[in-house]
Amino acid sequence: MIFDHHIYTCRPGMAHKTMALYEEYGYAAQARHLGEPVLYGVTETGPINTYIHVWAYEDAADRARKRAALQVDPEWQTYIERIREAGYLVSQENRILEAVPFFKPKR
């Protein structure tokens, strides 16, 4: 199993607006293609104006297949257009993590 870990930093004071935009336009499409996230949260300590989400996949092929389907979804494209137009995001960092052998995630 692999985990797709994303860290986004928003302009100061824009995290709540980013989450509202995602909830309205992005979440349903993303969950439809990727399944429910392992985690979707905002930072309480550390770098502020930051939110993180983590998705689980069986392997790299599963991730590629699901993300390819997401990218052509018109609903997702609407979200991408709106988030770009809003200009709320400053940076994005993605990491692919592999579960260690003794970790058995609950799905």
MDTraj code that builds the backbone (N, CA, C; nanometers):
import mdtraj as md
import numpy as np

residues = "MET ILE PHE ASP HIS HIS ILE TYR THR CYS ARG PRO GLY MET ALA HIS LYS THR MET ALA LEU TYR GLU GLU TYR GLY TYR ALA ALA GLN ALA ARG HIS LEU GLY GLU PRO VAL LEU TYR GLY VAL THR GLU THR GLY PRO ILE ASN THR TYR ILE HIS VAL TRP ALA TYR GLU ASP ALA ALA ASP ARG ALA ARG LYS ARG ALA ALA LEU GLN VAL ASP PRO GLU TRP GLN THR TYR ILE GLU ARG ILE ARG GLU ALA GLY TYR LEU VAL SER GLN GLU ASN ARG ILE LEU GLU ALA VAL PRO PHE PHE LYS PRO LYS ARG".split()
xyz = np.array([
    [0.0840, -0.1174, 0.0000],
    [0.0000, 0.0000, 0.0000],
    [0.0884, 0.1236, 0.0000],
    [0.0453, 0.2265, -0.0745],
    [0.1151, 0.3538, -0.0738],
    [0.0181, 0.4638, -0.0299],
    [0.0775, 0.5706, 0.0201],
    [0.0003, 0.6859, 0.0643],
    [0.0488, 0.8074, -0.0119],
    [-0.0454, 0.8835, -0.0631],
    [-0.0173, 1.0052, -0.1385],
    [-0.0438, 1.1220, -0.0444],
    [0.0628, 1.1871, 0.0002],
    [0.0576, 1.2900, 0.1034],
    [0.0786, 1.4266, 0.0376],
    [-0.0193, 1.5149, 0.0507],
    [-0.0139, 1.6476, -0.0106],
    [-0.0152, 1.7543, 0.0982],
    [0.0693, 1.8537, 0.0827],
    [0.0726, 1.9683, 0.1736],
    [0.0520, 2.0936, 0.0890],
    [-0.0480, 2.1732, 0.1238],
    [-0.0773, 2.2965, 0.0525],
    [-0.0640, 2.4135, 0.1487],
    [-0.0046, 2.5214, 0.1020],
    [0.0044, 2.6440, 0.1796],
    [-0.0766, 2.7510, 0.1084],
    [-0.1610, 2.8174, 0.1863],
    [-0.2491, 2.9213, 0.1320],
    [-0.1957, 3.0601, 0.1684],
    [-0.2412, 3.1585, 0.0940],
    [-0.2127, 3.2954, 0.1323],
    [-0.2721, 3.3184, 0.2714],
    [-0.2126, 3.4066, 0.3519],
    [-0.2644, 3.4309, 0.4865],
    [-0.4134, 3.4618, 0.4868],
    [-0.4839, 3.3934, 0.5741],
    [-0.6270, 3.4154, 0.5904],
    [-0.7155, 3.3495, 0.4859],
    [-0.6578, 3.2712, 0.3948],
    [-0.7362, 3.2137, 0.2856],
    [-0.7650, 3.0637, 0.3022],
    [-0.7156, 3.0006, 0.4073],
    [-0.7376, 2.8562, 0.4244],
    [-0.8866, 2.8243, 0.4331],
    [-0.9630, 2.9016, 0.5076],
    [-1.1070, 2.8737, 0.5208],
    [-1.1790, 2.8906, 0.3868],
    [-1.1381, 2.9889, 0.3073],
    [-1.1991, 3.0074, 0.1756],
    [-1.1607, 2.8928, 0.0814],
    [-1.0377, 2.8467, 0.0933],
    [-0.9920, 2.7337, 0.0120],
    [-1.0734, 2.6098, 0.0447],
    [-1.0929, 2.5831, 0.1739],
    [-1.1701, 2.4658, 0.2160],
    [-1.3150, 2.4764, 0.1697],
    [-1.3727, 2.5945, 0.1755],
    [-1.5113, 2.6127, 0.1308],
    [-1.5235, 2.5865, -0.0193],
    [-1.4271, 2.6346, -0.0961],
    [-1.4279, 2.6118, -0.2407],
    [-1.4140, 2.4631, -0.2720],
    [-1.3238, 2.3973, -0.2004],
    [-1.3036, 2.2539, -0.2203],
    [-1.4286, 2.1747, -0.1817],
    [-1.4882, 2.2091, -0.0691],
    [-1.6081, 2.1381, -0.0249],
    [-1.7204, 2.1508, -0.1282],
    [-1.7352, 2.2697, -0.1837],
    [-1.8434, 2.2926, -0.2792],
    [-1.8161, 2.2318, -0.4168],
    [-1.6930, 2.2414, -0.4654],
    [-1.6652, 2.2033, -0.6039],
    [-1.5727, 2.0833, -0.6239],
    [-1.4905, 2.0495, -0.5248],
    [-1.3889, 1.9476, -0.5480],
    [-1.4059, 1.8148, -0.4770],
    [-1.4557, 1.8198, -0.3547],
    [-1.4560, 1.6992, -0.2717],
    [-1.5336, 1.5828, -0.3331],
    [-1.6522, 1.6066, -0.3817],
    [-1.7350, 1.4966, -0.4345],
    [-1.6662, 1.4268, -0.5507],
    [-1.6103, 1.5041, -0.6422],
    [-1.5428, 1.4437, -0.7577],
    [-1.4195, 1.3661, -0.7133],
    [-1.3426, 1.4239, -0.6248],
    [-1.2207, 1.3571, -0.5805],
    [-1.2527, 1.2286, -0.5054],
    [-1.3478, 1.2326, -0.4160],
    [-1.3863, 1.1120, -0.3409],
    [-1.4460, 1.0062, -0.4326],
    [-1.5176, 1.0485, -0.5333],
    [-1.5775, 0.9549, -0.6288],
    [-1.4690, 0.8733, -0.7016],
    [-1.3594, 0.9353, -0.7346],
    [-1.2536, 0.8674, -0.8098],
    [-1.1460, 0.8059, -0.7206],
    [-1.1115, 0.8731, -0.6118],
    [-1.0006, 0.8274, -0.5281],
    [-1.0451, 0.7520, -0.4038],
    [-1.1732, 0.7577, -0.3717],
    [-1.2211, 0.7023, -0.2458],
    [-1.2080, 0.8088, -0.1377],
    [-1.2470, 0.7740, -0.0181],
    [-1.2364, 0.8680, 0.0932],
    [-1.0892, 0.8848, 0.1317],
    [-1.0480, 1.0067, 0.1659],
    [-0.9095, 1.0254, 0.2084],
    [-0.8832, 0.9599, 0.3437],
    [-0.7581, 0.9257, 0.3672],
    [-0.7160, 0.8760, 0.4979],
    [-0.7212, 0.9919, 0.5973],
    [-0.6839, 1.1093, 0.5488],
    [-0.6835, 1.2299, 0.6328],
    [-0.7039, 1.3512, 0.5443],
    [-0.7805, 1.4448, 0.5935],
    [-0.7929, 1.5759, 0.5315],
    [-0.8010, 1.6731, 0.6474],
    [-0.6966, 1.7529, 0.6684],
    [-0.6965, 1.8385, 0.7851],
    [-0.6179, 1.9657, 0.7665],
    [-0.6380, 2.0583, 0.8587],
    [-0.5630, 2.1838, 0.8614],
    [-0.4642, 2.1781, 0.9770],
    [-0.3555, 2.2510, 0.9632],
    [-0.2560, 2.2512, 1.0693],
    [-0.3047, 2.3350, 1.1870],
    [-0.2805, 2.2829, 1.3042],
    [-0.3145, 2.3563, 1.4258],
    [-0.1888, 2.4201, 1.4844],
    [-0.0759, 2.3529, 1.4681],
    [0.0526, 2.4078, 1.5101],
    [0.1504, 2.3908, 1.3946],
    [0.2620, 2.4594, 1.4019],
    [0.3586, 2.4536, 1.2926],
    [0.3230, 2.5566, 1.1879],
    [0.3584, 2.5292, 1.0631],
    [0.3282, 2.6266, 0.9572],
    [0.1775, 2.6517, 0.9468],
    [0.1387, 2.7761, 0.9645],
    [-0.0033, 2.8089, 0.9575],
    [-0.0446, 2.8286, 0.8123],
    [-0.1736, 2.8432, 0.7903],
    [-0.2294, 2.8593, 0.6558],
    [-0.1999, 2.7374, 0.5688],
    [-0.1924, 2.6221, 0.6319],
    [-0.1554, 2.4989, 0.5631],
    [-0.2613, 2.3926, 0.5867],
    [-0.2876, 2.3143, 0.4824],
    [-0.3740, 2.1984, 0.4997],
    [-0.3087, 2.0789, 0.4316],
    [-0.3473, 1.9621, 0.4794],
    [-0.2849, 1.8373, 0.4363],
    [-0.3935, 1.7374, 0.4025],
    [-0.3698, 1.6598, 0.2980],
    [-0.4562, 1.5446, 0.2748],
    [-0.3726, 1.4261, 0.2330],
    [-0.4228, 1.3083, 0.2704],
    [-0.3542, 1.1821, 0.2458],
    [-0.4537, 1.0845, 0.1849],
    [-0.4133, 1.0207, 0.0741],
    [-0.4954, 0.9225, 0.0045],
    [-0.4208, 0.7904, 0.0042],
    [-0.4917, 0.6809, 0.0129],
    [-0.4303, 0.5475, 0.0119],
    [-0.4605, 0.4787, -0.1205],
    [-0.3594, 0.4088, -0.1717],
    [-0.3730, 0.3319, -0.2955],
    [-0.3074, 0.1966, -0.2767],
    [-0.3534, 0.1007, -0.3524],
    [-0.2931, -0.0321, -0.3459],
    [-0.1482, -0.0292, -0.3922],
    [-0.1227, 0.0457, -0.4983],
    [0.0127, 0.0564, -0.5549],
    [0.0152, 0.1741, -0.6513],
    [0.1300, 0.1950, -0.7167],
    [0.1442, 0.3088, -0.8080],
    [0.0477, 0.2997, -0.9262],
    [0.0216, 0.1793, -0.9742],
    [-0.0709, 0.1630, -1.0868],
    [-0.2130, 0.2020, -1.0465],
    [-0.2549, 0.1649, -0.9271],
    [-0.3868, 0.2020, -0.8758],
    [-0.3973, 0.3544, -0.8663],
    [-0.2943, 0.4182, -0.8145],
    [-0.2912, 0.5640, -0.8046],
    [-0.3014, 0.6275, -0.9427],
    [-0.2215, 0.5814, -1.0358],
    [-0.2205, 0.6387, -1.1708],
    [-0.3560, 0.6243, -1.2385],
    [-0.4165, 0.5097, -1.2257],
    [-0.5469, 0.4835, -1.2879],
    [-0.6550, 0.5754, -1.2289],
    [-0.6598, 0.5850, -1.0983],
    [-0.7621, 0.6669, -1.0327],
    [-0.7416, 0.8155, -1.0598],
    [-0.6165, 0.8594, -1.0568],
    [-0.5893, 1.0014, -1.0805],
    [-0.6157, 1.0398, -1.2263],
    [-0.5900, 0.9484, -1.3188],
    [-0.6191, 0.9750, -1.4601],
    [-0.7691, 0.9945, -1.4804],
    [-0.8500, 0.9119, -1.4157],
    [-0.9957, 0.9252, -1.4256],
    [-1.0415, 1.0575, -1.3645],
    [-0.9815, 1.0963, -1.2535],
    [-1.0161, 1.2226, -1.1883],
    [-0.9862, 1.3415, -1.2796],
    [-0.8727, 1.3388, -1.3445],
    [-0.8290, 1.4532, -1.4255],
    [-0.9227, 1.4841, -1.5420],
    [-0.9959, 1.3853, -1.5916],
    [-1.0872, 1.4104, -1.7039],
    [-1.2322, 1.4321, -1.6597],
    [-1.2572, 1.4291, -1.5310],
    [-1.3910, 1.4524, -1.4778],
    [-1.4246, 1.6017, -1.4904],
    [-1.5331, 1.6371, -1.5602],
    [-1.5687, 1.7790, -1.5771],
    [-1.5903, 1.8524, -1.4447],
    [-1.6451, 1.7837, -1.3468],
    [-1.6663, 1.8466, -1.2159],
    [-1.5330, 1.8836, -1.1521],
    [-1.4337, 1.7942, -1.1642],
    [-1.3011, 1.8217, -1.1097],
    [-1.2353, 1.9368, -1.1857],
    [-1.2529, 1.9413, -1.3151],
    [-1.1954, 2.0489, -1.3957],
    [-1.2545, 2.1844, -1.3569],
    [-1.3826, 2.1860, -1.3225],
    [-1.4449, 2.3090, -1.2746],
    [-1.3786, 2.3538, -1.1455],
    [-1.3560, 2.2603, -1.0546],
    [-1.2886, 2.2945, -0.9296],
    [-1.1485, 2.3502, -0.9560],
    [-1.0713, 2.2827, -1.0405],
    [-0.9350, 2.3261, -1.0708],
    [-0.9364, 2.4689, -1.1273],
    [-1.0286, 2.4960, -1.2144],
    [-1.0402, 2.6303, -1.2723],
    [-1.0712, 2.7332, -1.1646],
    [-1.1635, 2.7010, -1.0765],
    [-1.2032, 2.7954, -0.9711],
    [-1.0914, 2.8199, -0.8700],
    [-1.0192, 2.7158, -0.8330],
    [-0.9117, 2.7341, -0.7345],
    [-0.7967, 2.8137, -0.7951],
    [-0.7711, 2.7937, -0.9239],
    [-0.6665, 2.8743, -0.9902],
    [-0.7083, 3.0206, -0.9976],
    [-0.8325, 3.0450, -1.0364],
    [-0.8835, 3.1817, -1.0473],
    [-0.8822, 3.2533, -0.9123],
    [-0.9107, 3.1796, -0.8057],
    [-0.9169, 3.2397, -0.6728],
    [-0.7796, 3.2888, -0.6270],
    [-0.6743, 3.2185, -0.6653],
    [-0.5398, 3.2597, -0.6271],
    [-0.5084, 3.2414, -0.4799],
    [-0.5763, 3.1496, -0.4134],
    [-0.5565, 3.1284, -0.2703],
    [-0.4283, 3.0523, -0.2372],
    [-0.3813, 2.9686, -0.3290],
    [-0.2686, 2.8800, -0.2983],
    [-0.1345, 2.9452, -0.3276],
    [-0.0390, 2.9191, -0.2381],
    [0.0977, 2.9692, -0.2520],
    [0.1900, 2.8573, -0.2982],
    [0.1741, 2.7376, -0.2385],
    [0.2626, 2.6268, -0.2737],
    [0.1945, 2.4926, -0.2483],
    [0.2530, 2.3909, -0.3097],
    [0.2048, 2.2534, -0.2953],
    [0.3255, 2.1618, -0.2898],
    [0.3185, 2.0627, -0.2029],
    [0.4240, 1.9618, -0.1911],
    [0.3570, 1.8248, -0.1848],
    [0.4037, 1.7321, -0.2647],
    [0.3475, 1.5970, -0.2660],
    [0.4565, 1.4966, -0.2317],
    [0.4158, 1.3927, -0.1588],
    [0.5064, 1.2835, -0.1254],
    [0.4318, 1.1521, -0.1419],
    [0.5002, 1.0524, -0.1929],
    [0.4464, 0.9166, -0.1960],
    [0.5169, 0.8402, -0.0851],
    [0.4386, 0.7846, 0.0039],
    [0.4911, 0.7099, 0.1186],
    [0.4519, 0.5637, 0.1063],
    [0.5408, 0.4758, 0.1450],
    [0.5104, 0.3325, 0.1496],
    [0.4879, 0.2918, 0.2938],
    [0.3850, 0.2130, 0.3171],
    [0.3588, 0.1623, 0.4517],
    [0.4682, 0.0624, 0.4887],
    [0.5120, 0.0667, 0.6129],
    [0.6100, -0.0308, 0.6599],
    [0.5391, -0.1643, 0.6832],
    [0.6119, -0.2758, 0.6781],
    [0.5478, -0.4075, 0.6843],
    [0.4568, -0.4313, 0.8056],
    [0.4909, -0.3762, 0.9226],
    [0.4099, -0.4050, 1.0413],
    [0.2857, -0.3177, 1.0530],
    [0.2737, -0.2150, 0.9678],
    [0.1563, -0.1264, 0.9727],
    [0.0443, -0.1858, 0.8870],
    [-0.0681, -0.2080, 0.9477],
    [-0.1861, -0.2625, 0.8774],
    [-0.2965, -0.1594, 0.8846],
    [-0.3057, -0.0731, 0.7823],
    [-0.4075, 0.0320, 0.7863],
    [-0.5489, -0.0255, 0.7853],
    [-0.6367, 0.0434, 0.8538],
    [-0.7781, 0.0031, 0.8568],
    [-0.8469, 0.0701, 0.7406],
    [-0.9134, -0.0071, 0.6572],
    [-0.9799, 0.0514, 0.5401],
    [-1.1243, 0.0138, 0.5403],
])
top = md.Topology()
chain = top.add_chain()
for i, resn in enumerate(residues, 1):
    res = top.add_residue(resn, chain, resSeq=i)
    for name in ("N", "CA", "C"):
        top.add_atom(name, md.element.get_by_symbol(name[0]), res)
traj = md.Trajectory(xyz[None], top)
